[in-house]
């Protein structure tokens, strides 16, 4: 059975080639379809997807908002976790610049975000308590827990056993922390200087501190504080030890220096005394005729030594003149040295040195 399509009045008839009979020069259906698809694809590239709403809606819940805020405060109080948060924020900034890479998966992500947002809306509609302030949610949970304890004793016993086990484990960790990082005197002074709270707040704080969550919070704050104080005390002790060591070394060096100086002076005096004694005793070992020559030589040496010392200590002449005078004084009364100096320096040099040195001019 064949079906014949008849054109409707007022509409152009379609031929076998897909063109209207009344418009033979118009574009075909395939051409219009291809153009439409091209326009759609271009518009899809230009249109940006809607923003993701799930995490925004989730963060608007008071319980989630307060929890994230408290966790962030605790994390920022420690420099290590604060550094991790800073790195994560920098990585998030870099990720925002690379969103164009996720262009192919934007539609699936948008679909998942829509599904998650609708699920969150269903939860809010079914349990309106999640949209209430955090204090109301906590009170409702406490009320539900107490009601469950009264209705189901088994659950209450299980909860009590679990709470006792958690408290025991936390107490052991707390004892270990106090053993490894014992409290200092500054801890007690700081706690005594804190302003006193009202009795009602003290009761609430005491009840919170006895709960597992309160004990964990105290541990989280206690460990970094104890570590900081421990490292500070160790650093101060190291500085004190180094300072004491430096002082000990300085005192020891001063003592040894004074002892060495005293010993050196005593040794020098002993050598001088022994030398004088030996020089004075030499004539007794010499024959009678040689003692006269020895005494004359001794007087010459002593006189020449005093002249050399006086010439060396002069400050009214230059170095060249002083050297010439020292050489001339050394050769005095020694025939061989006198001849050598006379030949080397000549009469003119001898005259100049004699003018600059009264002692040399006399001889």
Order of alpha helices (4+ residues) and beta strands (2+ residues): alpha-alpha-alpha-alpha-alpha-alpha-alpha-alpha-alpha-alpha-alpha-alpha-alpha-alpha
